[in-house]
Amino acid sequence: MEGGSTDRESIGSGTKNSSTSSGSRSHKCKEFLRRFVDSDILSANLEEWLEEFAGCDAPAFELPFELIDLQKFDYALEGVSFQQLIRMPSAVYASTSGALEAATYLAVEDFLHASVKGLWEAFWSQDEPMPFYVTCVYDANLKFYQAEKAIANGKLGGLCATGILLKNPRHPHGKWDDILQLALVRPDIGNLQEKSDHKPSLSVIGEALFYAVRILLSRSLSTNASLTVNSAFVLLVDSQYGGVLKVEGDLTKLEFGASNVYECAAEWIRNYSQIAVSPIDRIWNDLGNANWGDIGALQLLFATFHSIIQIAGLPKNSIEDLAADHSSRLQIRRAERQLGDTRINGNGLFRLQQRSVTPEIVEVQEESRNVESEKPMKLEVGSVLWLEDSNLQKGYHINEILTDEETPYYIASPVEDQGKTLFLYVGSHPSQLESAWEDMKLWYQVQRQTKILNIMKQKGLSSKYLPHLNASGRMVHPGQCQRPTSGGNCSHPWCGTLILVTSPVGKTVADMVRDGQFGPNEAIRCCHDCLSALSTAASAGIRHGDIRPENVICVTAGLRRPHFVLLGWGHAILEDRDRPAMNLHFSSTYALQEGKLCSASDAESLVYLLYFCFGGELPELDSIEGALQWRETSWSKRFIQQKLGDISAVVKAFADYVDSLCGTPYPMDYEIWLRSWIKVFLFMGYFVAADPQIQNYRYIYKIHQTKEEDGGIGKRKE
């Protein structure tokens, strides 16, 4: 396949045919092509016809692909890795500068190269070299130039399209009948995205029809008998959106003899062609990363797939065969969720069967309680609180009173070191430990979190992203304690109240979002740091179970680089009988459905946290059913992935990965994502790559390429 059709000649060189009439028609076709060079004239001839279509109530054109076919294609691509691209300039920074336009053409070249390479290796051959290359078309003479060469020679303004071509050693500069597919880069493609039918403008459609007809006519002159000549795809893209136009028809009905080639072409288009136009959908996010798994990118990839078939023939691996793996994986997952066996998931034992055990918290019947509730404890700023920790008394000065939804906690300083700040939590008095929700919150916040942090300490878990247990013990109340020597508490209302002291201290993510201090850099850092904390805890079989914005803090004091710490371990899962916290917005799907966690539950909650923090819409929810419906809709329509794609390609890929694991017993692979974020941190400069002042996109891209030797992160990993 390498090198393409070596026996082809250029359009103007002539071909020998056995029939005089065929030779005459071939000659007329070449002459027609020689004069058919101005897209504006063809568009003018089609203007009234296109406007009639646009004025109809019915859809102007058919769709090139059915949604069910795109879904099957998406399943087939589950195991295919596409290179993450990072240099499409964002529309946010759109300008008329030449540097921005140059970066756009370079980015489109990269996108097409990654597309055709990924599809060739997935469906045709991983061993044979890819027989295609990407280049641009120059408007003045309709010849081919690499974007970099055109930019260097000052011909950027004359570039009109970017194409995928078959390699041809006899014509290394490119031929029109070697074109698989063209992409028109036009700044107004996305302007129609929010209009009635999400279709491109009539002028863009007219221009795309011009190039489609040129491709079809050029193929009709080729001597390659296997080449499909009756249909062609043209991609329509800008820096964020894209769509597909397909033209199909019998070229033998195109009249070559008339003097006006544009009228002839318009006549053929109106009467003898079938035109299909896809809806305009998003392809690139705000950072310039290709969202490979979204509908817009799938349409472009599917068009490229069909274009390869037209030149290379049917693939060795069919879509049905690759998509079937998705169905079998799905059936295996469903079967495993219904079985009662025990599996190892990398985060400790995860038992799928229901077990009848005594829960950690036993509900006390109403009639058995006759303890009078004491008034809740009130601490004020300036108070000094003492606790007994291992027969030592430690004093803490209350500096600030905070609240986590309904339960208070404090920022305090040790009496002996006023410059140090710590979090201090005060639990309920043992006599107040009833089923009232606020008291249970205190129990989880203090008693159970103390237990979890002690277990972490005993197991030697150490990470700057986990809270550190500084002290825990009973409160020392004023006056003489009359506590019995055998245990228990005296009559003082504060006797026996437990206190937990932890470090470090920081600002919660909830407060950062409210104050407008949580941006893309913070989101990437937060995701990495929380995953690191979860990975460390998972190594000892501990899962968090209560990830939400109030349980993540940003630590800045005395640090050159801020980092995030995952708090709120009171609901952590140690064994199968433990139950996670229920939060309609942030709990995982499996937690809401089953009342427990699967391997990916904490990661799923982290995705919801990032979605909220970056401005994602969280609806009003009043039931578990409504919460589950919101999750199903958001994942299936890719609302979450699209929003997270605006933060980073890695965060978007991580969300796709979590989506593929939701509700399954498959292990959560933390290490691959932590390694990916290390690469991002080494390459943090790409956050400014979309700034119009940063013009050297090519250099930035090449640096990133050297760091992504594994070919980038795939859209999904099993």
GIDA-V378522 format. One record per backbone hydrogen bond with DSSP energy under -1.0 kcal/mol. NH is the residue of the N-H (numbers start at 1). CO is the residue of the C=O. If there is no record, write none. Layout:
BEGIN
nh,co
NH,CO
NH,CO
END
This chain:
BEGIN
nh,co
4,1
8,5
13,10
23,19
24,20
25,21
26,22
27,23
28,24
29,25
30,26
31,27
32,28
33,29
34,30
35,31
36,32
37,35
42,38
43,39
44,40
45,41
46,42
50,46
51,47
52,48
53,49
54,50
55,51
56,53
62,275
70,66
71,67
72,68
73,69
74,70
75,71
76,72
77,73
78,75
80,77
88,288
93,90
94,91
101,97
102,98
103,99
104,100
105,101
106,102
107,103
108,104
109,105
110,106
111,107
112,108
113,109
114,110
115,111
116,112
117,113
118,114
119,115
120,116
121,117
122,118
123,119
124,120
125,120
133,165
135,163
136,145
137,161
138,143
139,158
142,138
145,136
150,146
151,147
152,148
153,149
154,151
155,150
158,155
159,156
160,137
161,137
162,183
163,135
164,181
165,133
166,178
167,131
171,168
174,171
178,175
179,176
180,164
181,164
182,233
183,162
184,235
186,237
189,186
193,190
195,192
205,201
206,202
207,203
208,204
209,205
210,206
211,207
212,208
213,209
214,210
215,211
216,212
217,213
218,214
219,215
220,216
222,219
227,224
228,310
232,247
234,245
235,182
236,243
237,184
238,241
242,281
243,236
245,234
246,276
247,232
248,274
249,230
253,250
254,251
264,260
265,261
266,262
267,263
268,264
269,265
270,266
271,267
272,268
274,248
276,246
277,62
278,244
280,198
281,242
283,240
284,240
285,289
288,285
291,283
292,290
294,291
298,294
299,295
300,296
301,297
302,298
303,299
304,300
305,301
306,302
307,303
308,304
309,305
310,306
311,308
312,308
313,309
316,123
317,123
322,318
323,319
324,320
327,323
328,324
329,325
330,326
331,327
332,328
333,329
334,330
335,331
336,332
337,333
338,334
339,335
343,350
345,348
350,343
352,341
368,365
369,366
382,398
383,380
385,396
387,394
388,474
389,392
392,389
394,387
396,385
397,413
398,383
399,411
400,411
402,409
404,407
406,404
407,404
409,402
410,424
411,400
412,422
413,397
415,395
417,414
420,417
422,412
423,502
424,410
425,500
427,498
432,429
433,430
434,432
440,436
441,437
442,438
443,439
444,440
445,441
446,442
448,443
450,446
451,447
452,448
453,449
454,450
455,451
456,452
457,453
458,454
459,455
460,457
461,456
466,463
468,503
470,501
471,501
473,499
474,388
475,497
476,386
487,484
495,492
497,494
499,473
500,425
501,471
502,423
503,468
507,554
509,552
510,549
512,508
513,509
514,510
515,511
516,513
517,512
523,519
524,520
525,521
526,522
527,523
528,524
529,525
530,526
531,527
532,528
533,529
534,530
535,531
536,532
537,533
538,534
539,535
540,537
541,538
542,537
543,573
551,548
553,565
554,507
555,563
559,556
563,555
565,553
566,465
567,551
572,569
573,543
578,575
581,545
587,583
592,588
593,589
594,590
595,591
601,598
604,600
605,601
606,602
607,603
608,604
609,605
610,606
611,607
612,608
613,609
614,610
615,612
616,611
627,623
628,624
629,625
630,626
631,627
632,628
633,629
634,630
635,631
636,632
637,633
638,635
639,634
642,638
643,639
644,640
645,641
646,643
647,644
648,644
652,648
653,649
654,650
655,651
656,652
657,653
658,654
659,655
660,656
662,658
664,661
670,668
674,670
675,671
676,672
677,673
678,674
679,675
680,676
681,677
682,678
684,681
686,683
687,684
688,685
691,688
694,691
697,695
700,696
701,697
702,698
703,699
704,700
705,701
706,702
707,703
708,704
711,708
END
